[in-house]
Amino acid sequence: WAFATAGVAAETLFGAIASEAERRIADFNPQDLANTVWAFATAGVAARMLFGAIASEAQRRIAEFNSQNRANLAWAFACVGWDRR
C-alpha cells in the first residue's frame, strides 16, 4: 500500500508480495483483498495470477464485503483492464 501510494516502482517487491499473497489468499479478509488489488493497480502492476486468485476469493465471499471494499475492488480491476478470459 505504501509503495503504491508513494508511486515507487518496486517490481521485485510486488512480485514477491504477489507470490506470497497467492498462497495465503484464503487468510485475507475483505479489506485485505480490496487493499491488495488496489495497491497493485495503483502501482500499475497487473499480477494476473494474483488478480485471478483475488477475483475468485472475492466472488466466493462477496457478501462479506462492505461498500468501500466493493468499490475499491471494482476500481482496481477496472484500472488494469481485468478480463478473466
C-alpha distance (Angstrom), angle and dihedral (degrees) to the residues before:
residue distance angle dihedral
W1 . . .
A2 3.80 . .
F3 3.80 94.9 .
A4 3.80 90.9 47.7
T5 3.81 92.5 49.0
A6 3.80 91.4 47.7
G7 3.79 91.2 49.5
V8 3.79 92.3 -122.7
A9 3.79 113.8 159.1
A10 3.78 105.0 -140.6
E11 3.79 106.3 159.8
T12 3.80 94.9 169.1
L13 3.79 91.5 51.2
F14 3.79 93.7 47.0
G15 3.81 90.1 47.2
A16 3.79 91.6 53.4
I17 3.80 91.8 46.0
A18 3.81 91.1 49.3
S19 3.80 92.7 51.6
E20 3.79 93.7 48.9
A21 3.80 94.2 41.7
E22 3.81 91.7 52.9
R23 3.80 89.5 58.0
R24 3.81 93.5 47.5
I25 3.79 101.3 36.8
A26 3.82 93.9 118.0
D27 3.82 88.5 60.5
F28 3.82 93.0 57.2
N29 3.78 119.9 101.9
P30 3.83 119.4 -141.0
Q31 3.80 92.9 -92.1
D32 3.82 90.9 50.1
L33 3.80 90.3 52.1
A34 3.80 93.4 47.6
N35 3.81 94.4 44.1
T36 3.79 92.8 48.2
V37 3.79 95.5 52.2
W38 3.82 89.6 41.8
A39 3.81 91.7 53.6
F40 3.79 93.0 49.6
A41 3.81 92.2 47.3
T42 3.81 92.5 46.4
A43 3.80 89.9 51.0
G44 3.81 90.2 47.7
V45 3.79 92.6 -117.8
A46 3.80 113.1 138.2
A47 3.80 104.3 -167.5
R48 3.80 99.4 -175.1
M49 3.80 97.2 -165.8
L50 3.80 92.6 48.1
F51 3.79 92.7 45.3
G52 3.80 89.5 50.4
A53 3.79 91.3 51.1
I54 3.79 91.8 47.8
A55 3.81 92.1 46.7
S56 3.80 91.2 52.2
E57 3.79 93.8 46.1
A58 3.80 92.9 45.4
Q59 3.78 92.1 49.1
R60 3.79 90.5 51.1
R61 3.82 93.3 48.2
I62 3.83 103.4 29.2
A63 3.82 92.4 126.3
E64 3.83 88.0 66.6
F65 3.82 93.1 57.1
N66 3.79 121.1 98.1
S67 3.81 120.8 -143.8
Q68 3.82 93.5 -93.6
N69 3.82 92.0 52.3
R70 3.79 90.6 48.9
A71 3.80 92.8 48.0
N72 3.81 93.2 49.0
L73 3.78 91.2 47.3
A74 3.81 93.4 49.2
W75 3.80 92.5 45.5
A76 3.80 93.0 50.2
F77 3.80 94.8 48.3
A78 3.80 90.5 47.1
C79 3.82 92.1 49.4
V80 3.77 93.0 57.4
G81 3.79 93.4 40.9
W82 3.78 91.0 -117.8
D83 3.78 114.3 -161.3
R84 3.77 116.5 170.9
R85 3.76 93.5 -151.6
